[in-house]
Amino acid sequence: MSESKSEFEEYFVTKRPELTPEQRLRLLEVGFRMVSEQTSELSVLLQALKTKLDDTQAINQEVREILTTAKAGLRVLGILGTGVRWCGYVSAAGAAIYTFWYMLTHGGQPPKLP
């Protein structure tokens, strides 16, 4: 604080000695009013930023929920795909066993397609 007071004194006392104490007080009042207005403007801007941040966080939460649901859905599809793959293996093995049995019982001839 002492540095800013000395800067204040240096500016208003040594560089602007022609100002009366009333003029200096008026100048300080105007400066204070300007700072107050700027502070209120910044407060409004900050509130707008907070509102936008809240909206963005809500959207991010929705996107996160959608991605979590999609991840679970893909996991279910993966499990179903594994089941289908095993069904394919069993079907291929069944077809091979049928063909082998047919060839044994029909003199080595493969089954004829209809």
FIKOLZA-1660 file (N, C-alpha, C; in steps of 0.1 Angstrom, whole numbers, plus 5000, padded with zeros to 4 digits):
% residues 114
   i   px   py   pz ch aa at
   1 5008 4988 5000  A  M  N
   1 5000 5000 5000  A  M CA
   1 5009 5013 5000  A  M  C
   2 5020 5012 5007  A  S  N
   2 5028 5024 5008  A  S CA
   2 5033 5028 4994  A  S  C
   3 5036 5018 4986  A  E  N
   3 5041 5021 4972  A  E CA
   3 5030 5029 4964  A  E  C
   4 5018 5024 4965  A  S  N
   4 5007 5030 4957  A  S CA
   4 5004 5044 4963  A  S  C
   5 5005 5046 4977  A  K  N
   5 5003 5059 4983  A  K CA
   5 5014 5069 4978  A  K  C
   6 5027 5064 4977  A  S  N
   6 5037 5072 4973  A  S CA
   6 5036 5076 4958  A  S  C
   7 5031 5066 4950  A  E  N
   7 5028 5069 4936  A  E CA
   7 5017 5080 4935  A  E  C
   8 5007 5078 4943  A  F  N
   8 4996 5088 4944  A  F CA
   8 5001 5102 4947  A  F  C
   9 5009 5102 4958  A  E  N
   9 5014 5115 4962  A  E CA
   9 5023 5121 4952  A  E  C
  10 5031 5112 4945  A  E  N
  10 5040 5117 4935  A  E CA
  10 5032 5123 4924  A  E  C
  11 5022 5117 4920  A  Y  N
  11 5014 5122 4908  A  Y CA
  11 5006 5134 4912  A  Y  C
  12 4999 5134 4923  A  F  N
  12 4990 5145 4926  A  F CA
  12 4996 5157 4933  A  F  C
  13 5007 5154 4940  A  V  N
  13 5013 5165 4947  A  V CA
  13 5025 5171 4939  A  V  C
  14 5034 5163 4934  A  T  N
  14 5045 5169 4927  A  T CA
  14 5042 5172 4912  A  T  C
  15 5035 5164 4905  A  K  N
  15 5032 5166 4891  A  K CA
  15 5020 5175 4888  A  K  C
  16 5011 5175 4898  A  R  N
  16 4998 5182 4896  A  R CA
  16 4996 5191 4908  A  R  C
  17 5006 5200 4911  A  P  N
  17 5004 5209 4923  A  P CA
  17 4993 5219 4921  A  P  C
  18 4988 5221 4909  A  E  N
  18 4978 5232 4907  A  E CA
  18 4964 5227 4912  A  E  C
  19 4962 5214 4914  A  L  N
  19 4949 5210 4919  A  L CA
  19 4947 5213 4934  A  L  C
  20 4935 5218 4937  A  T  N
  20 4932 5220 4950  A  T CA
  20 4927 5207 4957  A  T  C
  21 4927 5207 4970  A  P  N
  21 4922 5194 4977  A  P CA
  21 4908 5190 4972  A  P  C
  22 4899 5200 4970  A  E  N
  22 4886 5196 4965  A  E CA
  22 4886 5190 4951  A  E  C
  23 4895 5195 4943  A  Q  N
  23 4896 5190 4929  A  Q CA
  23 4902 5176 4930  A  Q  C
  24 4911 5174 4939  A  R  N
  24 4917 5161 4940  A  R CA
  24 4907 5151 4945  A  R  C
  25 4899 5155 4955  A  L  N
  25 4888 5147 4960  A  L CA
  25 4878 5143 4949  A  L  C
  26 4874 5153 4941  A  R  N
  26 4865 5151 4930  A  R CA
  26 4871 5141 4920  A  R  C
  27 4884 5142 4917  A  L  N
  27 4891 5133 4908  A  L CA
  27 4891 5119 4914  A  L  C
  28 4893 5118 4927  A  L  N
  28 4892 5105 4933  A  L CA
  28 4878 5099 4932  A  L  C
  29 4868 5107 4935  A  E  N
  29 4854 5102 4934  A  E CA
  29 4851 5097 4920  A  E  C
  30 4855 5105 4910  A  V  N
  30 4853 5100 4896  A  V CA
  30 4860 5087 4893  A  V  C
  31 4872 5086 4898  A  G  N
  31 4880 5074 4896  A  G CA
  31 4873 5062 4903  A  G  C
  32 4869 5065 4915  A  F  N
  32 4862 5054 4923  A  F CA
  32 4849 5050 4916  A  F  C
  33 4842 5059 4910  A  R  N
  33 4829 5056 4903  A  R CA
  33 4832 5048 4891  A  R  C
  34 4843 5051 4884  A  M  N
  34 4847 5044 4872  A  M CA
  34 4851 5030 4876  A  M  C
  35 4858 5028 4886  A  V  N
  35 4862 5015 4891  A  V CA
  35 4850 5007 4895  A  V  C
  36 4841 5013 4902  A  S  N
  36 4828 5006 4906  A  S CA
  36 4820 5002 4894  A  S  C
  37 4819 5010 4884  A  E  N
  37 4812 5006 4872  A  E CA
  37 4818 4995 4865  A  E  C
  38 4832 4995 4863  A  Q  N
  38 4839 4984 4857  A  Q CA
  38 4838 4971 4865  A  Q  C
  39 4837 4973 4878  A  T  N
  39 4836 4961 4887  A  T CA
  39 4822 4955 4885  A  T  C
  40 4812 4963 4884  A  S  N
  40 4798 4958 4881  A  S CA
  40 4797 4951 4868  A  S  C
  41 4803 4957 4857  A  E  N
  41 4804 4951 4844  A  E CA
  41 4811 4938 4844  A  E  C
  42 4822 4937 4851  A  L  N
  42 4829 4925 4853  A  L CA
  42 4821 4914 4860  A  L  C
  43 4813 4919 4870  A  S  N
  43 4804 4910 4877  A  S CA
  43 4794 4904 4868  A  S  C
  44 4788 4912 4860  A  V  N
  44 4778 4907 4850  A  V CA
  44 4784 4897 4840  A  V  C
  45 4796 4900 4835  A  L  N
  45 4803 4891 4826  A  L CA
  45 4806 4878 4833  A  L  C
  46 4811 4879 4845  A  L  N
  46 4814 4867 4853  A  L CA
  46 4802 4858 4855  A  L  C
  47 4790 4864 4858  A  Q  N
  47 4778 4857 4860  A  Q CA
  47 4774 4850 4847  A  Q  C
  48 4776 4857 4835  A  A  N
  48 4773 4851 4822  A  A CA
  48 4782 4839 4820  A  A  C
  49 4795 4841 4823  A  L  N
  49 4804 4830 4821  A  L CA
  49 4800 4818 4830  A  L  C
  50 4796 4820 4842  A  K  N
  50 4792 4810 4851  A  K CA
  50 4780 4802 4845  A  K  C
  51 4770 4810 4840  A  T  N
  51 4758 4804 4834  A  T CA
  51 4762 4795 4822  A  T  C
  52 4771 4800 4813  A  K  N
  52 4776 4792 4802  A  K CA
  52 4783 4780 4807  A  K  C
  53 4791 4781 4817  A  L  N
  53 4799 4770 4823  A  L CA
  53 4789 4759 4828  A  L  C
  54 4779 4763 4835  A  D  N
  54 4769 4754 4839  A  D CA
  54 4762 4747 4828  A  D  C
  55 4758 4754 4817  A  D  N
  55 4752 4748 4806  A  D CA
  55 4762 4738 4799  A  D  C
  56 4774 4742 4798  A  T  N
  56 4784 4733 4792  A  T CA
  56 4786 4720 4800  A  T  C
  57 4786 4722 4813  A  Q  N
  57 4788 4710 4822  A  Q CA
  57 4776 4701 4821  A  Q  C
  58 4764 4707 4819  A  A  N
  58 4752 4698 4817  A  A CA
  58 4753 4691 4804  A  A  C
  59 4757 4697 4794  A  I  N
  59 4759 4691 4781  A  I CA
  59 4769 4680 4782  A  I  C
  60 4780 4683 4788  A  N  N
  60 4791 4673 4790  A  N CA
  60 4786 4661 4798  A  N  C
  61 4778 4663 4808  A  Q  N
  61 4772 4652 4815  A  Q CA
  61 4763 4643 4807  A  Q  C
  62 4755 4649 4798  A  E  N
  62 4746 4642 4789  A  E CA
  62 4755 4634 4779  A  E  C
  63 4765 4640 4774  A  V  N
  63 4774 4633 4764  A  V CA
  63 4781 4621 4771  A  V  C
  64 4785 4623 4784  A  R  N
  64 4791 4612 4791  A  R CA
  64 4781 4601 4793  A  R  C
  65 4769 4604 4796  A  E  N
  65 4759 4593 4798  A  E CA
  65 4756 4586 4785  A  E  C
  66 4756 4593 4774  A  I  N
  66 4753 4587 4761  A  I CA
  66 4765 4578 4758  A  I  C
  67 4777 4582 4760  A  L  N
  67 4789 4574 4757  A  L CA
  67 4789 4562 4766  A  L  C
  68 4785 4563 4779  A  T  N
  68 4785 4552 4788  A  T CA
  68 4775 4541 4783  A  T  C
  69 4763 4546 4779  A  T  N
  69 4753 4537 4774  A  T CA
  69 4758 4530 4761  A  T  C
  70 4764 4538 4752  A  A  N
  70 4769 4532 4740  A  A CA
  70 4780 4521 4743  A  A  C
  71 4788 4524 4753  A  K  N
  71 4799 4514 4757  A  K CA
  71 4792 4501 4762  A  K  C
  72 4782 4503 4770  A  A  N
  72 4775 4491 4775  A  A CA
  72 4768 4483 4764  A  A  C
  73 4762 4491 4754  A  G  N
  73 4756 4484 4743  A  G CA
  73 4766 4477 4734  A  G  C
  74 4778 4483 4732  A  L  N
  74 4788 4476 4725  A  L CA
  74 4793 4463 4732  A  L  C
  75 4794 4464 4745  A  R  N
  75 4798 4452 4753  A  R CA
  75 4787 4441 4751  A  R  C
  76 4775 4444 4751  A  V  N
  76 4764 4434 4749  A  V CA
  76 4765 4429 4735  A  V  C
  77 4768 4437 4725  A  L  N
  77 4769 4432 4711  A  L CA
  77 4782 4423 4710  A  L  C
  78 4792 4426 4718  A  G  N
  78 4804 4418 4718  A  G CA
  78 4801 4404 4724  A  G  C
  79 4793 4404 4734  A  I  N
  79 4789 4391 4740  A  I CA
  79 4780 4383 4731  A  I  C
  80 4771 4390 4724  A  L  N
  80 4762 4383 4714  A  L CA
  80 4770 4378 4702  A  L  C
  81 4780 4386 4698  A  G  N
  81 4789 4381 4687  A  G CA
  81 4797 4369 4691  A  G  C
  82 4801 4368 4703  A  T  N
  82 4808 4356 4708  A  T CA
  82 4799 4344 4707  A  T  C
  83 4786 4346 4712  A  G  N
  83 4777 4335 4711  A  G CA
  83 4774 4331 4697  A  G  C
  84 4773 4340 4688  A  V  N
  84 4770 4337 4674  A  V CA
  84 4782 4329 4668  A  V  C
  85 4794 4334 4672  A  R  N
  85 4806 4327 4667  A  R CA
  85 4807 4313 4671  A  R  C
  86 4803 4310 4684  A  W  N
  86 4803 4297 4689  A  W CA
  86 4792 4288 4682  A  W  C
  87 4781 4294 4679  A  C  N
  87 4770 4287 4672  A  C CA
  87 4776 4283 4658  A  C  C
  88 4783 4292 4652  A  G  N
  88 4789 4289 4639  A  G CA
  88 4799 4278 4640  A  G  C
  89 4807 4278 4650  A  Y  N
  89 4817 4266 4652  A  Y CA
  89 4809 4253 4654  A  Y  C
  90 4799 4253 4662  A  V  N
  90 4791 4241 4664  A  V CA
  90 4784 4237 4652  A  V  C
  91 4779 4246 4644  A  S  N
  91 4772 4243 4631  A  S CA
  91 4782 4237 4621  A  S  C
  92 4794 4243 4620  A  A  N
  92 4804 4237 4611  A  A CA
  92 4809 4223 4616  A  A  C
  93 4810 4222 4629  A  A  N
  93 4814 4208 4634  A  A CA
  93 4802 4198 4631  A  A  C
  94 4790 4202 4633  A  G  N
  94 4779 4194 4630  A  G CA
  94 4778 4190 4615  A  G  C
  95 4781 4200 4606  A  A  N
  95 4781 4197 4592  A  A CA
  95 4792 4187 4588  A  A  C
  96 4803 4189 4595  A  A  N
  96 4815 4180 4592  A  A CA
  96 4812 4166 4597  A  A  C
  97 4806 4165 4608  A  I  N
  97 4802 4151 4613  A  I CA
  97 4792 4145 4605  A  I  C
  98 4781 4153 4600  A  Y  N
  98 4771 4147 4591  A  Y CA
  98 4777 4142 4578  A  Y  C
  99 4786 4151 4572  A  T  N
  99 4792 4147 4560  A  T CA
  99 4801 4134 4562  A  T  C
 100 4808 4133 4572  A  F  N
 100 4816 4121 4575  A  F CA
 100 4807 4109 4577  A  F  C
 101 4797 4110 4584  A  W  N
 101 4788 4099 4586  A  W CA
 101 4781 4095 4573  A  W  C
 102 4777 4105 4565  A  Y  N
 102 4770 4102 4553  A  Y CA
 102 4780 4095 4543  A  Y  C
 103 4792 4099 4543  A  M  N
 103 4802 4092 4534  A  M CA
 103 4805 4078 4539  A  M  C
 104 4805 4076 4552  A  L  N
 104 4807 4062 4557  A  L CA
 104 4796 4053 4553  A  L  C
 105 4784 4058 4554  A  T  N
 105 4772 4050 4551  A  T CA
 105 4768 4049 4536  A  T  C
 106 4774 4057 4528  A  H  N
 106 4770 4057 4514  A  H CA
 106 4782 4054 4504  A  H  C
 107 4791 4047 4509  A  G  N
 107 4802 4042 4501  A  G CA
 107 4812 4053 4497  A  G  C
 108 4814 4063 4505  A  G  N
 108 4824 4073 4503  A  G CA
 108 4819 4085 4494  A  G  C
 109 4806 4084 4490  A  Q  N
 109 4801 4095 4482  A  Q CA
 109 4797 4107 4491  A  Q  C
 110 4800 4119 4488  A  P  N
 110 4796 4131 4496  A  P CA
 110 4781 4133 4494  A  P  C
 111 4775 4140 4503  A  P  N
 111 4760 4143 4501  A  P CA
 111 4758 4151 4489  A  P  C
 112 4746 4148 4483  A  K  N
 112 4743 4156 4471  A  K CA
 112 4734 4168 4475  A  K  C
 113 4737 4179 4468  A  L  N
 113 4729 4191 4471  A  L CA
 113 4716 4189 4463  A  L  C
 114 4705 4194 4469  A  P  N
 114 4692 4193 4463  A  P CA
 114 4690 4202 4451  A  P  C
% end
